[in-house]
C-alpha cells in the first residue's frame, strides 16, 4: 500500500506499507524520524506522542494507512525556523533544557508534544500561564521513570512565561 501524508509540513510518500504497520514504525524506521520513541506499543506511556491532524495521539496506536491525506507532526517539527542550517529549538524545548527536565530523554519527545499542545490551547489563545494542576493533567498520559515530574512542570511553566513574554514584545 502507498500512503501520502504531510509530515512536519512537508508531503511524504511511503510505499509498500503492510496493513498492520504502525505510524510509529513508519516514522522511525522508514522515514528516519527517531524522536517518537517505541516503548509500550499499547498507547499507555506517551513516548510516541505526535500531532495527528493537530490533535495529540500515540503513533503506536495508529495504523500507517490511517495517515493517508492527514497531517502528522513530530517532536522534530517543533523547532522554530532555521539557525545556521539546523532547526532551532522552540520555547518548550529550550525550557526543558534550561529547567533540567531532560534526563534519559526517552519520554521527553512525548512530553514536549503534550506541553506544546497545552500551550497552544492556553497561551496561544490569550489565556495566562497554565497552573500546576492543568499542566499535570495535560501530561498525565506520559510516563517518566527518571524524574518526580517537578522539573517537567517547571519547564512547562517556564515555556509558557517565555511564550507570553515573546508575544508581548512582538
CORHU-V889551 format. One record per residue. N is the residue number from 0. RES is the residue in one small letter. OMEGA is omega as a letter, one per 30 degrees, with the letter a starting at -180 (999 if undefined). Layout:
n | res | omega
N | RES | OMEGA
N | RES | OMEGA
This chain:
n | res | omega
0 | x | l
1 | x | l
2 | x | l
3 | x | l
4 | x | l
5 | x | l
6 | x | a
7 | x | l
8 | x | a
9 | x | l
10 | x | l
11 | x | l
12 | x | l
13 | x | a
14 | x | l
15 | x | l
16 | x | l
17 | x | a
18 | x | a
19 | x | a
20 | x | a
21 | x | l
22 | x | l
23 | x | l
24 | x | l
25 | x | a
26 | x | a
27 | x | a
28 | x | a
29 | x | a
30 | x | l
31 | x | l
32 | x | a
33 | x | a
34 | x | l
35 | x | a
36 | x | l
37 | x | a
38 | x | a
39 | x | a
40 | x | a
41 | x | l
42 | x | a
43 | x | a
44 | x | l
45 | x | a
46 | x | a
47 | x | a
48 | x | l
49 | x | l
50 | x | l
51 | x | a
52 | x | l
53 | x | l
54 | x | l
55 | x | a
56 | x | l
57 | x | a
58 | x | l
59 | x | a
60 | x | a
61 | x | l
62 | x | a
63 | x | l
64 | x | l
65 | x | a
66 | x | a
67 | x | l
68 | x | a
69 | x | l
70 | x | l
71 | x | l
72 | x | a
73 | x | l
74 | x | l
75 | x | a
76 | x | a
77 | x | l
78 | x | a
79 | x | l
80 | x | a
81 | x | l
82 | x | a
83 | x | l
84 | x | l
85 | x | l
86 | x | l
87 | x | l
88 | x | l
89 | x | a
90 | x | a
91 | x | a
92 | x | l
93 | x | a
94 | x | l
95 | x | l
96 | x | a
97 | x | a
98 | x | a
99 | x | a
100 | x | a
101 | x | l
102 | x | a
103 | x | l
104 | x | a
105 | x | a
106 | x | a
107 | x | a
108 | x | l
109 | x | l
110 | x | l
111 | x | l
112 | x | a
113 | x | l
114 | x | l
115 | x | l
116 | x | l
117 | x | a
118 | x | l
119 | x | a
120 | x | a
121 | x | a
122 | x | a
123 | x | l
124 | x | l
125 | x | l
126 | x | l
127 | x | l
128 | x | l
129 | x | l
130 | x | a
131 | x | l
132 | x | l
133 | x | l
134 | x | a
135 | x | l
136 | x | a
137 | x | a
138 | x | a
139 | x | a
140 | x | a
141 | x | a
142 | x | l
143 | x | a
144 | x | a
145 | x | a
146 | x | l
147 | x | l
148 | x | a
149 | x | l
150 | x | l
151 | x | l
152 | x | l
153 | x | a
154 | x | l
155 | x | l
156 | x | l
157 | x | l
158 | x | l
159 | x | l
160 | x | l
161 | x | l
162 | x | l
163 | x | l
164 | x | a
165 | x | l
166 | x | l
167 | x | a
168 | x | a
169 | x | 999
